[in-house]
Amino acid sequence: MALSGGMVIWGLLTTAVNQPPYKAQLLYAAGVEIVTVVQSIVGFVGIARGFRPEEFGTTIGYLIGILVLIPAAWFWANVERTRYSGLVLAVAGLAVSVMTLRLMQLWVPA
């Protein structure tokens, strides 16, 4: 959650100073995506080993959905290099942070 929070702050800052995202910001977003991939793999391995969260379908949806957000925002920010590209990355970071929080709430045994 802290890493995706960094995406939010960095994205808002680049938007505020009227600059497109720099390469470092796009690399940071890619790094956050790697962390979310690992998080989802750990979640799916836990489910495959027999763990059943209370809201099984919702948990699966979040584990899959969280993987799509950052690549979509990264692609958009990389293709359309305007000041609002940073805002797109910030929104994706916020969504990943909220979805991670929700996954932590859902990750209780049934």
Residue pairs with C-beta under 8 A, 6 or more apart in sequence:
1 97
1 100
1 101
3 31
3 32
3 35
4 32
4 93
4 94
4 96
4 97
4 100
5 93
5 97
6 28
6 32
6 93
7 28
7 29
7 32
7 70
7 89
7 90
7 92
7 93
7 96
8 90
8 93
8 94
8 97
9 90
10 25
10 28
10 86
10 89
10 90
11 21
11 25
11 86
11 87
11 88
11 89
11 90
11 91
11 93
12 86
12 87
12 90
13 86
14 20
14 21
14 22
14 25
14 83
14 85
14 86
15 83
15 84
15 86
15 87
15 90
18 83
19 83
19 86
20 77
20 81
20 82
20 83
20 85
20 86
21 29
21 77
21 81
21 85
21 86
21 89
25 86
25 89
26 74
26 77
26 78
29 70
29 73
29 74
29 77
29 89
29 92
29 93
30 70
30 74
32 70
32 93
32 96
33 67
33 70
33 71
33 74
36 66
36 67
36 70
36 96
36 100
37 67
39 66
39 100
39 103
40 63
40 64
40 66
40 67
43 59
43 63
43 103
43 107
44 63
47 53
47 56
47 59
47 60
51 109
52 109
52 110
53 59
53 106
53 107
53 108
53 109
53 110
54 106
54 108
54 109
54 110
55 106
56 110
58 106
59 103
59 106
59 107
62 99
62 102
62 103
62 106
63 103
65 99
66 96
66 99
66 100
66 103
69 92
69 95
69 96
69 99
70 92
70 93
70 96
72 92
73 88
73 89
73 91
73 92
74 89
74 92
76 85
76 88
77 85
77 86
77 88
77 89
78 85
